[in-house]
Amino acid sequence: MQYAVLAIPILLLAAIVGLPLRAVLRGRVVRPRTVRPRPRKSTLRDVSRSRMDEELQDLIRRRS
């Protein structure tokens, strides 16, 4: 029992000092960030609006 009574203030002091110190040290560590690949550009520019309209109308007709 006397060990527990002796350990409680020491553990409390370690937590008070350790938690802020850990937060400060974690903030200083620079983690390399992965570079995300850029999304591909849309290929819809290759198709004219009139052609898209024709294709859409054709699909609507087929579905009906």
C-alpha positions as CSV (number, residue, x, y, z in Angstrom):
1,M,0.0,0.0,0.0
2,Q,2.8,2.4,0.8
3,Y,4.2,1.9,-2.7
4,A,0.9,2.9,-4.2
5,V,0.7,6.0,-2.1
6,L,4.3,6.9,-3.1
7,A,3.7,6.1,-6.8
8,I,0.5,8.2,-7.3
9,P,2.1,11.7,-6.9
10,I,5.0,10.6,-9.1
11,L,2.7,9.3,-11.9
12,L,0.6,12.4,-11.6
13,L,3.6,14.6,-12.0
14,A,4.9,12.5,-15.0
15,A,1.5,12.9,-16.7
16,I,1.4,16.7,-16.1
17,V,4.9,17.1,-17.6
18,G,4.7,14.3,-20.2
19,L,1.4,15.1,-22.0
20,P,2.2,18.7,-23.0
21,L,5.8,17.6,-23.8
22,R,4.5,14.9,-26.1
23,A,2.2,17.3,-27.9
24,V,5.1,19.7,-28.5
25,L,7.4,17.0,-29.7
26,R,4.7,15.5,-32.0
27,G,4.2,18.9,-33.6
28,R,7.8,19.3,-34.5
29,V,8.1,16.0,-36.3
30,V,7.6,16.6,-40.0
31,R,5.9,13.8,-41.7
32,P,6.4,13.5,-45.4
33,R,3.2,14.0,-47.2
34,T,2.3,11.8,-50.1
35,V,1.7,13.5,-53.4
36,R,-1.7,12.8,-54.8
37,P,-1.9,12.2,-58.5
38,R,-3.8,14.8,-60.4
39,P,-7.1,13.7,-61.7
40,R,-7.3,13.2,-65.4
41,K,-8.8,15.9,-67.5
42,S,-12.3,15.2,-68.9
43,T,-12.3,14.0,-72.4
44,L,-15.8,15.4,-73.0
45,R,-14.2,18.4,-74.7
46,D,-13.3,16.1,-77.6
47,V,-17.0,15.5,-78.3
48,S,-19.2,18.3,-79.6
49,R,-22.4,19.2,-77.7
50,S,-24.5,18.4,-80.7
51,R,-23.0,14.9,-80.9
52,M,-23.7,14.4,-77.2
53,D,-27.3,15.5,-77.7
54,E,-27.7,13.1,-80.6
55,E,-26.3,10.2,-78.5
56,L,-28.5,11.1,-75.6
57,Q,-31.6,11.2,-77.8
58,D,-30.6,7.9,-79.3
59,L,-30.3,6.3,-75.8
60,I,-33.7,7.7,-74.7
61,R,-35.3,6.3,-77.9
62,R,-33.8,2.9,-77.3
63,R,-34.9,2.7,-73.7
64,S,-38.5,3.7,-74.5
